[in-house]
Amino acid sequence: MNDPRPLFERAAEQFASLLKLATPQRLGDPTPCTEYDVRALLSHVVGATHRIALIGEGGDGLSLPARVDGVADDGWPAAYEAARARFTSAWADDTKLGREVTVPWGAVPGAGAVGGYVMETVTHTWDLSQALGHPMALDEELAEIILPIAREVLPAEARVEGLPFGVVREAPEGADAYGRLAAWLGRTV
């Protein structure tokens, strides 16, 4: 991905649309990402979006936790929109895509960092969709684009203890791209 920003914006728009359907009553529901209920998943996605924004601003993204605290139950859409706006502003300069930055998985060009957060957003969109009972159709093309990247950067044989992805699972016959991506990242589909 030479310029993953349009994909990030597309993935973020989809996540934001789904997020609007996450009522306060659903925040305690489990997600396929077993370490998170819906509230914790939203906290993680908002926090991770602030983290990649801070990296784009030239700051130390690792100094920020990949979560946010103190968001009111009905405040998640606004919290995510603020993080998204910060990302868009922070990465507006094309030259930042070639600059080396540090992310949790190492030192990479800015384009690689943003691409990693595209994968994160697409994956957690599936998690949220599952938790909410599939309230809307997801953009299949996003998962089709991200799946081969996930297979390349997260090969099955390289999974180590502490990596935030489980062992590769078998996707069910006929699984869509989101299901295949989720299975690759260790989720039960």
Secondary structure, 3 states (H helix, E strand, C coil): CCCCHHHHHHHHHHHHHHHCCCCHHHCCCECCCCCCEHHHHHHHHHHHHHHHHHHHCCCCHHHCCCCCCCCCCCCHHHHHHHHHHHHHHHCCCHHHHCCEEEECCEEEEHHHHHHHHHHHHHHHHHHHHHHCCCCCCCCHHHHHHHHHHHHHHCCHHHCCCCCCCCCCCCCCCCCCHHHHHHHHCCCCC
